[in-house]
């Protein structure tokens, strides 16, 4: 997944990391919202 970074109009991959004790699936959902504003609810 890529997102556009303004004002420079370049694309970068969406990245993130696990918080202490966090499950991978939970981190993926959290990072999706943080980085894109999207949810996993279709």
Backbone as JSON, one array per atom type, in Angstrom:
{
  "sequence": "XXXXXXXXXXXXXXXXXXXXXXXXXXXXXXXXXXXXXXXXXX",
  "N": [[0.84, -1.15, 0.0], [0.5, 2.22, -0.75], [0.89, 5.7, 0.06], [0.13, 9.12, -0.65], [2.26, 11.82, -0.15], [1.91, 15.05, 0.85], [3.2, 18.41, 1.0], [4.73, 17.67, -1.14], [4.04, 15.82, -3.02], [4.88, 13.12, -3.43], [5.13, 9.53, -3.34], [4.93, 7.13, -0.72], [5.62, 4.1, 1.04], [3.27, 2.67, 3.31], [3.97, 2.43, 6.67], [4.79, 0.97, 9.9], [4.84, -0.05, 13.38], [4.99, -2.56, 15.98], [3.41, -2.08, 19.1], [4.44, -2.48, 22.52], [3.63, -5.69, 23.58], [1.53, -5.9, 21.81], [-0.66, -7.51, 19.49], [-0.01, -8.79, 16.19], [-2.12, -8.56, 14.27], [-3.76, -6.62, 15.48], [-2.02, -4.44, 15.51], [-1.74, -4.01, 12.76], [-4.34, -3.18, 12.05], [-4.52, -0.83, 13.59], [-2.41, 0.72, 12.56], [-3.29, 1.0, 9.92], [-5.49, 2.75, 10.2], [-4.18, 4.96, 11.43], [-2.25, 5.72, 9.5], [-3.64, 6.0, 7.07], [-6.29, 6.72, 7.47], [-8.28, 5.0, 6.88], [-10.51, 2.21, 7.59], [-10.84, -1.25, 8.62], [-13.32, -2.14, 8.03], [-14.6, -2.64, 5.63]],
  "CA": [[0.0, 0.0, 0.0], [1.24, 3.48, -0.82], [0.12, 6.91, 0.3], [0.73, 10.32, -1.23], [2.73, 12.78, 0.85], [1.85, 16.44, 0.39], [3.0, 19.13, -0.26], [5.75, 17.28, -2.11], [3.4, 14.95, -4.01], [5.56, 11.86, -3.71], [4.48, 8.37, -2.75], [5.76, 6.33, 0.17], [4.9, 2.94, 1.57], [2.71, 2.81, 4.65], [4.79, 1.65, 7.6], [4.4, 1.04, 11.3], [5.54, -0.98, 14.25], [4.21, -3.12, 17.07], [3.58, -1.55, 20.45], [4.77, -3.56, 23.46], [2.55, -6.61, 23.89], [0.45, -5.81, 20.82], [-0.73, -8.58, 18.5], [0.24, -8.33, 14.83], [-3.38, -8.16, 13.63], [-4.19, -5.36, 16.09], [-1.12, -3.4, 15.03], [-2.07, -3.75, 11.36], [-5.56, -2.37, 12.04], [-4.21, 0.49, 14.14], [-1.57, 1.45, 11.61], [-4.12, 1.33, 8.78], [-6.23, 3.97, 10.54], [-3.24, 6.06, 11.68], [-1.52, 6.12, 8.3], [-4.49, 6.27, 5.9], [-7.63, 7.15, 7.83], [-9.21, 3.94, 6.49], [-10.74, 1.15, 8.57], [-10.94, -2.59, 8.06], [-14.74, -2.48, 8.06], [-15.13, -2.71, 4.27]],
  "C": [[0.89, 1.23, 0.0], [0.32, 4.63, -0.45], [0.88, 8.1, -0.27], [1.06, 11.3, -0.11], [2.68, 14.18, 0.24], [2.67, 17.29, 1.35], [3.94, 18.69, -1.37], [5.23, 16.35, -3.2], [4.25, 13.75, -4.39], [4.86, 10.75, -2.95], [5.45, 7.64, -1.83], [4.93, 5.16, 0.68], [4.41, 3.25, 2.98], [3.49, 1.89, 5.58], [4.26, 1.78, 9.02], [5.19, 0.04, 12.11], [4.58, -1.47, 15.33], [4.47, -2.34, 18.35], [3.87, -2.74, 21.37], [3.54, -4.38, 23.78], [1.42, -6.64, 22.89], [0.5, -6.98, 19.84], [-0.55, -7.99, 17.1], [-1.03, -7.82, 14.16], [-3.89, -6.82, 14.18], [-3.32, -4.2, 15.63], [-1.43, -3.02, 13.59], [-3.31, -2.88, 11.26], [-5.29, -0.95, 12.52], [-3.42, 1.33, 13.15], [-2.36, 1.84, 10.36], [-4.87, 2.63, 9.03], [-5.28, 5.15, 10.7], [-2.64, 6.6, 10.39], [-2.42, 6.54, 7.14], [-5.84, 6.86, 6.23], [-8.7, 6.13, 7.45], [-9.4, 2.95, 7.62], [-10.82, -0.19, 7.86], [-12.39, -3.05, 7.99], [-15.39, -2.45, 6.68], [-15.44, -1.39, 3.77]]
}
